[in-house]
Amino acid sequence: MKFPIAPPRAALVCALDWGLGHVARTTPLVHALLATGTRVVLASNGRSADWWRREFPDLELRELPDYGITYAKGWRLVPGLLASLPRVYKAVRAEHALVEGWVKSGRYDLVLSDNRYGCHASGAKSVLLSHQLRLAAPGPLTRLEPLGERFLSRMARHFDELWIPDNETLDDLSGKLGHPSRPGAFPRLRYVGPLSRFRDLPTPAWVDMWDTVALVSGPEPTRTAFEERLRQLLSDRKGRHLLVRGRPDLPLPTGEPAPSGLVETPHLPTAELATALRGAREIICRGGYSTVMDLCALDLLDQRCLFVPTPGQTEQEYLAGHLAASHGCRTVAEDLLGT
């Protein structure tokens, strides 16, 4: 892909560590920068940092503070998120101090931040990458969505531009999430199109067939709970199933996958994962926005996809319903999966 603006001489690229989606969708922009000769330094933490180390082993990777977010189960999710806000604000202040120092000493022309609101600097062009400019609210609480939009616009006010990984039309992948009702309240909006590491991969001559490919993603403890539920579901099914656990911090297994039953792998390199997905009769996943863009890039966003939103995470619940209506995808609540 072509980088959306004139390429800088040096760029600091930062990504949030809430699941692997943020580093995955930022990766095409990193490749585009490298293709222009830009010096790139990466910054993240946790499993996202582990993923980037495998994807870009030759690039410098710096550590950013952990936001300390955990997704509690059921009704505890929203109170848990609210209780974690002081930790988030503290981490945002800490990462801003780090980035300001790095820009002063490293002479970066661009700071590109995927959903890290403290990663901007006065000495460089600062760009925020996000698909969520409106907070999806459940049922009767939708009337409060303008307050969420106003909160996000205030959080984004320190950036020079805001890049949305979608097209400008409202009925596209992100729906209302990426299309604020008051765009003038945000920094300059630039729709850069869906971003996926699968976008420019060649179509393989042959794919290995799977009855099910299940993708585990998201922060703890919901990530592990979803993995355990999928393992139980697929172990009881006949056929050939692949469980990709979303653990780039663990080594890949050796040897050939079994001809039948459940095959597990902690993660898969980009090309191998694309091949597995292309050979799947059914794809089960959370349906976070980065996964949605990946499936769209592979032309798999259809009835093969079964989205299982993280319980209580209204963004994923909205996206699942939006894509069921627009693309024929299927969705089910986690507690009803397999029933």
C-alpha positions as CSV (number, residue, x, y, z in Angstrom):
1,M,0.0,0.0,0.0
2,K,1.0,3.6,-0.4
3,F,1.6,5.6,2.7
4,P,-1.3,8.2,3.1
5,I,1.0,11.3,3.4
6,A,4.5,12.3,2.2
7,P,6.8,9.8,3.9
8,P,8.8,11.2,6.8
9,R,12.5,10.7,7.4
10,A,12.0,9.0,10.8
11,A,8.8,7.7,12.4
12,L,7.9,6.4,15.8
13,V,5.0,3.9,15.5
14,C,3.1,3.1,18.7
15,A,0.3,0.6,19.3
16,L,-2.0,-0.3,22.1
17,D,-1.8,-3.8,23.7
18,W,-5.5,-4.8,23.9
19,G,-5.3,-8.0,22.0
20,L,-3.2,-8.2,18.8
21,G,-5.5,-6.2,16.5
22,H,-3.8,-2.9,17.0
23,V,-0.3,-4.1,16.0
24,A,-1.7,-6.2,13.2
25,R,-3.5,-3.4,11.5
26,T,-0.7,-0.9,12.0
27,T,1.7,-3.4,10.3
28,P,0.8,-2.4,6.7
29,L,1.6,1.2,7.5
30,V,5.0,0.1,8.9
31,H,5.7,-1.8,5.7
32,A,4.7,1.2,3.6
33,L,7.1,3.4,5.6
34,L,9.9,1.0,5.3
35,A,9.3,0.8,1.5
36,T,9.9,4.6,1.3
37,G,13.2,4.4,3.2
38,T,11.8,5.9,6.4
39,R,13.7,5.0,9.6
40,V,11.1,3.3,11.8
41,V,11.1,2.7,15.5
42,L,8.3,0.7,17.1
43,A,6.8,1.0,20.6
44,S,4.3,-1.2,22.4
45,N,4.2,-3.7,25.3
46,G,3.1,-7.2,26.3
47,R,2.0,-9.7,23.7
48,S,1.7,-6.9,21.1
49,A,5.4,-6.2,21.5
50,D,6.1,-10.0,21.2
51,W,4.1,-10.1,17.9
52,W,6.0,-7.1,16.5
53,R,9.3,-8.7,17.4
54,R,8.4,-11.7,15.2
55,E,7.1,-9.5,12.4
56,F,10.0,-7.0,12.4
57,P,13.0,-8.6,14.0
58,D,15.4,-6.0,12.6
59,L,13.6,-2.9,13.9
60,E,14.2,-1.3,17.3
61,L,11.3,-1.9,19.7
62,R,10.7,0.3,22.7
63,E,8.5,-0.5,25.8
64,L,5.5,1.6,26.6
65,P,3.5,1.4,29.9
66,D,0.8,-1.2,30.4
67,Y,-2.7,0.4,30.6
68,G,-3.6,-2.3,33.2
69,I,-7.0,-3.1,31.7
70,T,-8.7,-6.4,32.3
71,Y,-12.1,-7.5,31.0
72,A,-14.2,-8.9,33.8
73,K,-16.9,-11.4,33.0
74,G,-20.6,-10.5,32.6
75,W,-22.1,-7.5,34.4
76,R,-18.8,-6.7,36.1
77,L,-17.2,-5.6,32.8
78,V,-18.4,-2.0,32.7
79,P,-17.8,-1.3,36.5
80,G,-14.3,-2.9,36.0
81,L,-13.5,-0.7,33.1
82,L,-14.6,2.4,35.0
83,A,-12.5,1.4,38.0
84,S,-9.5,1.1,35.8
85,L,-9.7,4.7,34.4
86,P,-7.3,6.1,37.0
87,R,-4.6,3.6,35.9
88,V,-5.3,4.4,32.2
89,Y,-4.8,8.1,32.8
90,K,-1.6,7.5,34.7
91,A,-0.3,5.3,31.8
92,V,-1.3,7.9,29.2
93,R,0.6,10.6,31.1
94,A,3.6,8.3,31.4
95,E,3.7,7.3,27.8
96,H,3.4,11.0,26.7
97,A,6.4,11.9,28.8
98,L,8.4,9.0,27.2
99,V,7.3,9.9,23.6
100,E,8.2,13.6,24.2
101,G,11.7,12.6,25.3
102,W,12.1,10.1,22.4
103,V,11.1,12.7,19.8
104,K,13.5,15.3,21.2
105,S,16.4,12.9,21.3
106,G,15.6,10.9,18.1
107,R,14.4,13.7,15.7
108,Y,11.3,11.9,14.5
109,D,9.2,13.7,12.0
110,L,6.1,11.6,12.6
111,V,4.5,9.9,15.6
112,L,1.8,7.4,14.5
113,S,-0.3,6.1,17.4
114,D,-2.8,3.3,17.2
115,N,-5.3,4.2,20.0
116,R,-2.6,5.3,22.5
117,Y,-3.8,8.8,23.4
118,G,-0.6,9.9,25.1
119,C,1.6,9.1,22.1
120,H,2.0,12.5,20.6
121,A,4.7,15.1,20.7
122,S,5.1,18.8,20.1
123,G,8.2,18.4,17.9
124,A,6.6,16.0,15.3
125,K,3.5,15.5,13.3
126,S,1.2,13.4,15.6
127,V,-1.4,11.1,14.0
128,L,-3.9,9.0,15.9
129,L,-5.2,5.8,14.2
130,S,-8.6,4.7,15.4
131,H,-11.9,3.3,14.0
132,Q,-13.9,4.1,17.0
133,L,-15.0,7.8,17.2
134,R,-18.3,6.9,18.7
135,L,-18.9,4.6,21.7
136,A,-21.7,2.1,20.9
137,A,-24.2,2.0,23.8
138,P,-26.7,-0.8,24.4
139,G,-30.5,-0.4,23.9
140,P,-32.0,2.7,25.7
141,L,-28.5,4.1,26.5
142,T,-27.9,5.0,22.8
143,R,-29.0,8.5,23.7
144,L,-25.8,8.9,25.7
145,E,-23.6,8.2,22.6
146,P,-23.0,11.9,21.9
147,L,-21.4,12.2,25.3
148,G,-19.0,9.4,24.4
149,E,-18.2,11.0,21.1
150,R,-17.5,14.3,22.9
151,F,-15.2,12.5,25.4
152,L,-13.2,10.9,22.5
153,S,-12.9,14.1,20.6
154,R,-11.4,15.7,23.7
155,M,-8.9,12.8,24.1
156,A,-7.9,13.3,20.5
157,R,-7.4,17.0,20.5
158,H,-3.6,16.9,20.9
159,F,-3.2,15.1,17.5
160,D,-2.7,16.9,14.2
161,E,-4.7,14.3,12.2
162,L,-7.0,11.3,13.0
163,W,-6.8,8.4,10.5
164,I,-9.8,6.1,10.2
165,P,-9.0,2.6,8.8
166,D,-12.2,2.5,6.7
167,N,-13.9,4.2,3.7
168,E,-15.8,7.4,4.1
169,T,-19.2,5.9,3.3
170,L,-21.3,5.3,6.4
171,D,-22.5,1.8,5.4
172,D,-18.9,0.4,5.2
173,L,-17.1,-1.8,7.7
174,S,-17.1,0.3,10.8
175,G,-20.6,1.7,10.4
176,K,-21.4,4.5,12.9
177,L,-18.3,3.8,15.0
178,G,-15.9,5.4,12.4
179,H,-18.3,8.1,11.3
180,P,-18.9,10.7,14.1
181,S,-22.0,12.8,14.0
182,R,-19.8,15.9,14.7
183,P,-16.6,15.4,12.6
184,G,-15.6,19.0,13.1
185,A,-15.1,18.3,16.8
186,F,-12.1,16.1,16.0
187,P,-8.7,16.8,14.4
188,R,-8.6,16.6,10.7
189,L,-10.2,13.2,9.7
190,R,-8.6,11.2,7.0
191,Y,-10.2,7.9,5.8
192,V,-7.3,5.7,4.8
193,G,-9.3,2.6,3.8
194,P,-9.3,-0.7,5.6
195,L,-5.9,-1.9,6.8
196,S,-4.9,-5.5,6.8
197,R,-1.6,-7.4,6.8
198,F,-3.3,-9.8,4.4
199,R,-4.1,-7.2,1.8
200,D,-1.3,-7.8,-0.7
201,L,-0.8,-11.5,-0.2
202,P,-0.9,-13.6,-3.3
203,T,-3.6,-16.2,-3.6
204,P,-2.0,-19.7,-3.0
205,A,-2.3,-22.4,-5.6
206,W,-3.5,-24.8,-2.9
207,V,-5.0,-24.5,0.6
208,D,-5.3,-27.0,3.4
209,M,-9.0,-27.6,4.2
210,W,-10.4,-27.2,7.7
211,D,-13.9,-27.7,8.9
212,T,-13.4,-24.9,11.5
213,V,-10.7,-22.3,12.1
214,A,-11.2,-20.6,15.4
215,L,-9.3,-17.4,16.4
216,V,-8.7,-16.5,20.0
217,S,-8.0,-12.8,20.7
218,G,-8.5,-10.0,23.2
219,P,-7.2,-9.2,26.7
220,E,-7.4,-11.4,29.7
221,P,-9.2,-13.0,31.4
222,T,-11.8,-13.1,28.6
223,R,-9.2,-14.4,26.1
224,T,-8.5,-17.5,28.1
225,A,-12.2,-18.1,28.9
226,F,-13.0,-17.9,25.1
227,E,-10.1,-20.3,24.4
228,E,-11.3,-22.9,26.8
229,R,-14.9,-22.7,25.5
230,L,-13.6,-23.1,21.9
231,R,-11.4,-26.0,22.9
232,Q,-14.3,-27.9,24.5
233,L,-16.6,-27.1,21.5
234,L,-14.2,-28.2,18.8
235,S,-13.0,-31.3,20.7
236,D,-16.6,-32.6,20.7
237,R,-17.0,-32.0,16.9
238,K,-16.3,-34.4,14.2
239,G,-14.0,-33.3,11.4
240,R,-10.7,-31.3,11.3
241,H,-10.5,-28.1,13.3
242,L,-7.7,-25.5,13.9
243,L,-7.5,-23.4,17.1
244,V,-5.2,-20.4,16.8
245,R,-4.7,-19.3,20.4
246,G,-3.4,-15.7,19.8
247,R,-0.2,-16.3,21.9
248,P,2.8,-14.9,20.0
249,D,4.8,-15.2,23.2
250,L,4.9,-19.0,22.8
251,P,6.9,-21.0,20.3
252,L,5.3,-22.6,17.3
253,P,4.9,-26.4,17.5
254,T,7.0,-28.7,15.3
255,G,5.8,-31.4,13.0
256,E,2.9,-31.8,10.6
257,P,-0.7,-31.1,11.8
258,A,-2.9,-34.2,12.5
259,P,-5.2,-35.3,9.6
260,S,-8.3,-35.1,11.8
261,G,-9.5,-33.9,15.2
262,L,-8.5,-30.7,16.9
263,V,-5.1,-29.0,16.1
264,E,-3.9,-26.2,18.3
265,T,-1.2,-23.6,17.7
266,P,-0.2,-20.6,19.8
267,H,-0.1,-18.4,16.7
268,L,0.6,-18.5,13.0
269,P,2.8,-16.4,10.7
270,T,0.8,-14.1,8.4
271,A,0.9,-16.2,5.2
272,E,0.2,-19.4,7.0
273,L,-2.8,-17.9,8.8
274,A,-4.2,-16.5,5.6
275,T,-3.9,-19.9,4.0
276,A,-5.7,-21.6,6.9
277,L,-8.5,-19.1,6.8
278,R,-9.0,-19.5,3.1
279,G,-9.4,-23.2,3.6
280,A,-12.0,-22.9,6.4
281,R,-15.6,-24.0,6.0
282,E,-16.4,-22.0,9.2
283,I,-14.5,-19.2,10.9
284,I,-15.2,-18.5,14.6
285,C,-13.8,-15.4,16.1
286,R,-14.5,-12.5,18.4
287,G,-15.0,-10.1,15.6
288,G,-12.9,-7.2,16.7
289,Y,-12.4,-4.5,14.0
290,S,-8.9,-5.7,13.0
291,T,-10.2,-9.2,12.5
292,V,-13.0,-7.8,10.4
293,M,-10.6,-6.0,8.1
294,D,-8.5,-9.1,7.8
295,L,-11.5,-11.2,6.7
296,C,-12.6,-8.5,4.3
297,A,-9.1,-8.5,2.7
298,L,-9.3,-12.2,2.1
299,D,-12.9,-11.9,0.7
300,L,-14.2,-14.1,3.6
301,L,-16.6,-11.7,5.2
302,D,-19.7,-13.7,4.6
303,Q,-21.9,-16.6,6.0
304,R,-18.7,-18.5,6.9
305,C,-18.0,-16.1,9.7
306,L,-19.5,-16.7,13.1
307,F,-18.8,-13.7,15.4
308,V,-18.8,-14.3,19.2
309,P,-18.5,-10.8,20.8
310,T,-16.8,-10.4,24.1
311,P,-19.6,-10.3,26.7
312,G,-20.4,-6.7,27.5
313,Q,-18.2,-5.2,24.9
314,T,-20.7,-3.1,23.0
315,E,-18.3,-2.3,20.1
316,Q,-18.0,-5.9,19.1
317,E,-21.7,-6.5,19.6
318,Y,-22.5,-3.5,17.3
319,L,-20.0,-4.7,14.7
320,A,-21.4,-8.2,14.7
321,G,-25.0,-7.0,14.1
322,H,-23.8,-4.4,11.5
323,L,-21.9,-7.1,9.5
324,A,-24.7,-9.7,9.9
325,A,-27.1,-7.2,8.2
326,S,-24.6,-5.9,5.5
327,H,-22.5,-9.1,4.7
328,G,-24.6,-12.1,5.8
329,C,-22.2,-13.0,8.7
330,R,-23.6,-14.8,11.7
331,T,-23.3,-13.9,15.4
332,V,-24.0,-15.6,18.7
333,A,-23.6,-14.7,22.3
334,E,-20.8,-16.6,24.0
335,D,-23.0,-18.4,26.5
336,L,-25.0,-19.8,23.6
337,L,-22.0,-20.9,21.5
338,G,-22.5,-24.6,20.6
339,T,-26.1,-24.8,21.8
